[in-house]
Amino acid sequence: MNFHWLLLLLATAGATTPHNSCMSSDPELIYCPAPEAPRIAELRGRTVTRELQIDPDGSVRSSTVLSSSGHSAWPSAAQSAVAKWRYSADSASRTRKVPFDFQVGSP
Protein backbone atom coordinates (compact mmCIF):
# COMPACT_ATOMS: atom_id res chain seq x y z
CA MET A 1 0.00 0.00 0.00
CA ASN A 2 1.26 3.47 -0.79
CA PHE A 3 0.47 6.39 1.48
CA HIS A 4 1.35 9.97 0.72
CA TRP A 5 2.20 12.65 3.25
CA LEU A 6 2.90 16.24 2.41
CA LEU A 7 5.18 17.56 5.10
CA LEU A 8 5.68 21.28 5.41
CA LEU A 9 9.02 21.94 6.99
CA LEU A 10 9.44 25.34 8.54
CA ALA A 11 13.01 26.27 7.66
CA THR A 12 13.30 29.09 10.16
CA ALA A 13 12.07 27.15 13.18
CA GLY A 14 13.23 23.69 12.09
CA ALA A 15 9.79 22.36 13.01
CA THR A 16 7.69 19.94 11.00
CA THR A 17 3.97 19.75 10.52
CA PRO A 18 2.18 16.92 8.71
CA HIS A 19 -0.29 18.15 6.08
CA ASN A 20 -2.79 15.42 6.99
CA SER A 21 -2.84 13.14 9.96
CA CYS A 22 -0.86 10.04 9.01
CA MET A 23 -3.34 8.02 11.03
CA SER A 24 -6.11 9.03 8.65
CA SER A 25 -3.90 7.89 5.72
CA ASP A 26 -3.27 4.41 7.16
CA PRO A 27 -5.77 3.10 9.72
CA GLU A 28 -3.18 0.68 11.13
CA LEU A 29 -0.72 3.49 11.92
CA ILE A 30 -1.26 4.53 15.54
CA TYR A 31 1.79 6.71 16.29
CA CYS A 32 3.74 8.69 13.68
CA PRO A 33 5.89 11.69 14.57
CA ALA A 34 6.87 13.75 11.53
CA PRO A 35 10.48 13.98 10.35
CA GLU A 36 12.51 16.92 11.64
CA ALA A 37 13.94 19.30 9.07
CA PRO A 38 17.67 18.91 8.55
CA ARG A 39 19.49 22.09 9.60
CA ILE A 40 21.05 22.82 6.23
CA ALA A 41 19.95 26.18 4.84
CA GLU A 42 20.43 25.32 1.17
CA LEU A 43 18.02 22.37 1.20
CA ARG A 44 15.03 22.56 -1.10
CA GLY A 45 11.94 20.40 -1.17
CA ARG A 46 12.65 16.78 -2.04
CA THR A 47 10.98 13.38 -2.15
CA VAL A 48 11.94 10.19 -0.35
CA THR A 49 10.22 6.80 -0.54
CA ARG A 50 10.99 4.27 2.18
CA GLU A 51 9.88 0.65 2.44
CA LEU A 52 9.02 -0.33 6.01
CA GLN A 53 9.11 -3.85 7.42
CA ILE A 54 6.59 -3.96 10.28
CA ASP A 55 6.68 -6.66 12.97
CA PRO A 56 3.48 -8.28 14.28
CA ASP A 57 3.71 -6.13 17.44
CA GLY A 58 3.41 -2.98 15.27
CA SER A 59 7.01 -1.78 15.56
CA VAL A 60 9.01 -0.84 12.48
CA ARG A 61 11.73 -3.52 12.21
CA SER A 62 13.57 -1.95 9.29
CA SER A 63 13.34 0.80 6.73
CA THR A 64 14.98 0.94 3.31
CA VAL A 65 15.27 3.84 0.88
CA LEU A 66 13.54 2.91 -2.38
CA SER A 67 14.06 6.31 -4.02
CA SER A 68 15.30 9.75 -3.07
CA SER A 69 15.87 13.07 -4.78
CA GLY A 70 18.00 15.86 -3.43
CA HIS A 71 20.27 16.14 -0.43
CA SER A 72 21.24 13.01 1.50
CA ALA A 73 19.91 14.56 4.74
CA TRP A 74 16.28 13.92 3.74
CA PRO A 75 16.36 10.08 3.77
CA SER A 76 18.03 10.24 7.18
CA ALA A 77 15.35 12.59 8.50
CA ALA A 78 12.61 10.25 7.23
CA GLN A 79 14.41 7.23 8.78
CA SER A 80 14.65 8.92 12.18
CA ALA A 81 10.90 9.55 12.11
CA VAL A 82 9.70 6.13 10.91
CA ALA A 83 11.90 4.38 13.48
CA LYS A 84 9.51 5.84 16.10
CA TRP A 85 6.29 4.96 14.26
CA ARG A 86 3.96 2.30 15.64
CA TYR A 87 1.30 0.34 13.80
CA SER A 88 -1.54 -1.67 15.25
CA ALA A 89 -0.65 -5.24 16.19
CA ASP A 90 -1.38 -7.97 13.64
CA SER A 91 -0.87 -11.70 13.41
CA ALA A 92 1.81 -11.36 10.72
CA SER A 93 4.63 -9.08 9.61
CA ARG A 94 3.79 -6.64 6.83
CA THR A 95 5.39 -4.16 4.45
CA ARG A 96 4.47 -0.55 3.65
CA LYS A 97 5.88 1.77 0.99
CA VAL A 98 5.78 5.30 2.36
CA PRO A 99 6.51 8.31 0.14
CA PHE A 100 7.43 11.65 1.73
CA ASP A 101 7.22 14.96 -0.16
CA PHE A 102 9.17 17.60 1.69
CA GLN A 103 8.61 21.31 1.12
CA VAL A 104 10.84 23.85 2.79
CA GLY A 105 9.61 27.35 3.52
CA SER A 106 6.81 29.22 5.20
CA PRO A 107 3.39 27.62 5.43
N, C-alpha and C positions, 0 to 999 in steps of 0.2 A: 504494500500500500504506500502511496506517496502522499505526503502531507506538506503543505506549503505555508511557511511563516514569513511574513514581512516584518523585519525587525528594524525599527528606527533607532539608530545609534546617535546619541547626542554627543557630538565631538567635543563640545566645550566642557561638559560635565563628566563625560566618560560613562554615562548611565545608559542603560538599555531599556527599551519598552517594547513588548510584543504588540504587533498590530492587532491580532486577534488572540483570544485565549487559546493556548495550545491544547487545552483540555477539550475545547469545543471542536478542534480539528481531528482529534483522535480520542474516542471515548474511553480507551484503555489507559491513556496517559493521565496519571493522577498527580504528578508533581513535575514541574518543568521550568526551572529558572532560565531566564534568557541569557545568552552569551554577553560577556562584558566587552566593550569596545577596546581594541588594542590601543595603546597610547602612542600612536605614531601619527603625527599630524598630516603626513602626505597621503594617508590611506583614502581611497575612494570606495564607493559602494562595490561590492563583489558578491559572487554566489559561491556556495559550498554545498555539496551533497554528501551526506554521510550515511553509511549503512550501519544500522545498530543491530547487535545480537542481544536479545532480551531473554534472560533466564526465567524459568517458571515463577520465581518469587517476585518478578517485576523489575528487578535491577538490570541495568545495562551492563552486560558482561564485556562487550567490546564494541568499538566503533572504528570504522574504516572510511577514509576519504575515497569517494567514488569519482568526484570531479571537483575542481576548484579553479576559480579565476582570480587573478590579482595577487596581492601580497600574501606571503606565507603565514602571517599572523592570524588571518581569518579562520583557517581550518583548526588552528590551535584554540582559538576562542570558542568555536563551536564544540570542540572536543571537551573543553573544560565544563561547558554547560551540560552537555548530554550525559556526562559521567555522573551528574547529580540527579538526572531524571529518574522517575519511578513510574512504572506501568502497573496496572492491576495484575494480580496473580492469575496464573493460568496453569493448566495441567501440562503444558509443553512449552519448550523454548520457541521463540518466534523472531522474525526479522522485520525491520522497518527501514525504508529508504526515506530519509528526511532532508529535503532541500531547504537551505537558508538563503534568503536574499537580504543582503545588508545594504542599508543606505546610510550614509554619513551626512550629518548636517542638522539644521534646525527642523523641528516638527512642523 
